[in-house]
Amino acid sequence: MIVTRQIEWDMGHRVTNHRSKCRNLHGHRYKMIVHVSGKLIDKSGDSSEGMVIDFQDIKKIIVENIHDVLDHGFMVWQKDHILMDFFKKQPDFKYISVPFVPTAENIARWSFERLKPLFIDKFGTNLKLVEIQLWETPNSLVICCKKDIV
């Protein structure tokens, strides 16, 4: 059975070498949908009886490790020297330095790689991170699955 939880956050970025206007500083209202799979808990009397997982348990992991890290920040590629120099001189600005161009595809993969071990640590083999859907705009979606992670 698959259980899903959604979060949203606001974040800026730029796609440094892109040929379009995305090379400029801009931001999005991101929406992430996290899908996990597992078996129904059938332990009689357990507070999670009849569930795969409590939605609040999923929410806690993704809010603490995605939302709270990224919300109202600016994701910047470490090789974008112009922005890295700028942000290093602005100690009050929230930025997230990453080793990749911050495209929706890379952000989805980064999120999957960040969340997967957290679900394993908390739930062992009882629950598996299956897929992340990342909406960069209301019309643009990236889907990152377990098979996409090398």
PEBEL-V413917 format. One record per run of one state. SS is the DSSP state (@ for helix, = for strand, . for the rest). FROM is the first residue (numbers start at 0). LEN is the number of residues. If there is no record, write none. Layout:
ss;from;len
SS;FROM;LEN
SS;FROM;LEN
This chain:
ss;from;len
.;0;1
=;1;12
.;13;7
@;20;3
.;23;2
=;25;13
.;38;16
@;54;16
.;70;2
=;72;5
.;77;3
@;80;8
.;88;6
=;94;4
.;98;5
@;103;23
=;126;11
.;137;2
=;139;6
@;145;3
.;148;2
